[in-house]
Amino acid sequence: MIATLATLVAALAAALHVYIFAMESITWRTPATWKRFGVADQAAADTTAPMAYNQGFYNLFLAIGTIVGLVLFAIGGDVGLAGRVLAIFSVGSMLAAAIVLTTSGRRYLRAAAIQGTLPLIAVVLLIFA
């Protein structure tokens, strides 16, 4: 039961980070996206696009690590143990990134909570799974 719930929450965290990847690396220059990230105007969005593109791929790689870990975890045995460790590392990195985001200022607390809640729950559940 805990393993199933852990897998579900970790998969949701991965899906969220794929969505963040899409916003940062694919749709960054659209007003709907850069406004969501608090970017002042199109010129600033254009200036920060290379940074956002790179940052988006970090999110994608964390999601991929989580998914690969969950697939291996489902296999079980020694491979499953390695998969659980990989999944914990990946969602733990998502959580760490959310914690770092809180140090950027008060206006980022909501974003950090959105980015870090699912990974926090997933880490706890995966540890006890």
Residue pairs with C-beta under 8 A, 6 or more apart in sequence:
2 125
2 128
2 129
3 73
3 129
5 125
6 122
6 125
6 126
6 128
6 129
7 70
7 73
7 74
9 118
9 121
9 122
9 125
10 66
10 69
10 70
10 87
10 91
10 118
10 119
10 122
10 125
10 126
11 66
11 67
11 70
12 118
13 63
13 66
13 91
13 94
13 118
13 119
13 122
14 62
14 63
14 64
14 66
14 67
14 70
14 90
15 63
16 114
16 115
16 118
17 59
17 60
17 62
17 63
17 66
17 94
18 59
18 60
18 63
20 56
20 59
20 115
21 56
21 57
21 59
21 60
21 63
22 56
23 33
23 36
23 37
23 56
24 33
24 37
24 52
24 53
24 55
24 56
24 59
25 52
25 53
25 56
25 57
25 60
26 56
27 33
28 34
28 45
28 48
28 49
28 52
28 53
28 56
29 42
29 45
29 46
29 49
31 42
31 45
33 45
34 42
34 44
34 45
34 48
37 52
38 107
39 45
39 48
58 97
62 90
62 91
62 93
62 94
62 97
63 90
65 86
65 87
65 89
65 90
65 93
66 86
66 87
66 90
66 91
66 94
66 122
68 83
68 86
69 83
69 84
69 85
69 86
69 87
69 88
69 89
69 90
70 83
70 87
71 83
72 79
72 80
72 82
72 83
72 84
72 86
73 80
73 83
73 84
73 87
73 129
74 80
74 83
75 83
84 126
84 129
87 122
87 126
88 123
88 126
88 127
91 118
91 119
91 122
91 123
91 126
92 119
92 123
94 115
94 116
94 118
94 119
95 116
95 119
95 120
95 123
97 115
97 116
98 112
98 113
98 115
98 116
98 119
98 120
99 112
99 116
101 108
101 111
101 112
101 115
101 116
102 108
102 109
102 112
